[in-house]
Amino acid sequence: MSELLKAAETEKNPNIPELAPGDVVSVHVKIKEGDRERIQEFKGTVLFVSLNGQSSTFTVRRVASNGIGVERTFLFRSPKIDKVVVERHNKVRKARLYYLRERTGKSARLKQKFS
């Protein structure tokens, strides 16, 4: 049975660095439109990281036009992710930043972590 599980297992995408909640990231995703393929950027804050082996995910939230929040969940092992660029590390005290959903403006800001 273990050989079967190992055969179905995919390797981790090498273009995804270590992520933590509060990081501001830019995720470059491959989008297929008809017969063409292009790369779309999704830039936002990492709300949480779920490390569950094969189904490990991270969720990124950004505020689109008119103040509408958009959240998107990505798989760590997805071949559709071209690259992930960590633009900024923020200092947070929680592992899941759900409280950012209700906040806008100045109260939604996070302090930058300088290391």
N, C-alpha and C positions, 0 to 999 in steps of 0.2 A: 504494500500500500504506500510505503514511503517513497518508492521509486516513481509512482504515479503522481504523487504530490510534487515531487521535485521536477518532473517533466512539465507540469502545468505552471510552475513558478516562473515569473518574469524577473529580470534583473532591474535594479534600481536605476532610474534615469540619472546619468552622471552630470547632467546640466542643472541639477537642482541642488543648491547648497544647503547647509544646516539652517533651518528656519526656527524662529521663536515667536510667540505671540507679541504683538506690538511692532514688529518689523514692517517697514514700508517697502513693498516689493513691486517689481514690474515683471509680470508673467507674460512671456511671448508664446502665444498659442497658435498652432497651425489650424487654419480654417479652410475647409474645402467648399468651394462654390462651383457647382457644375464640374467641369473638367480642370478648372484652375485651382491652385492652392496658394494661399497667402498667409502672412503672419500678422496676427492682431495682438496688440498690447493691452493688458488689463492691469492697471496700476492702482494699488490700494494698500490697506493695512491688514496684516494677518490677524484674524480674530482668534483662531485656535488651530492647533496641530493635533491630529489624531494618529497615533502610531500603533497600528494594528497589523503589523506584518505585511501581507500582500495587499490589504485594503487600506494602507496608510494614506491619509488625506490632509490637506490644509485648506482653510477657507479664507478668502480674501474679500474685503469689503471696501467699496469706493462709493462716493457720492456723485451720482450722475447729475444731469441738468435738472433744474427746478428743485434741487434738494432731495431727490429721490435716491434712497440707498439701494445699491445693488451688491449682492453677495454671490460669490461663485466658489464652488468647491472643486479642487483639483486633486487628482491622484498623483502620489509621488512616483509611481512606476508607469505613468502614462507616456506613450511615445508621441502624443500630440503636443507635448510641451517642448518648445524649441530651446528656451532657456529661461532662467529666473535670475533677476538681478536684484540684490538687496541694496536699496538705496540709503536706508537709514535704520539704525537700531534704536528702539525707544525703551525707556525704563518703565516696566509694568510690574504689578504685584500680584496679578491673577493669571491663571493659566487660560481662562476663557473670558474674552472681552465682550461679552454680550451687552454690557451696559453702554457701549458705544452706539448701539442701535437707537436709543432714545435721545441721544445727545446731538446737538448741532452747535456749530460756531466755536466759541472759545472754550466751552466746557468739554468739547470732544477732542481737544488737543492732548497730546502725550509728550512728556519730557524726553529729550534726546539723551541717549546713553553715550557717554564719552569714555572710551577705554584706552 
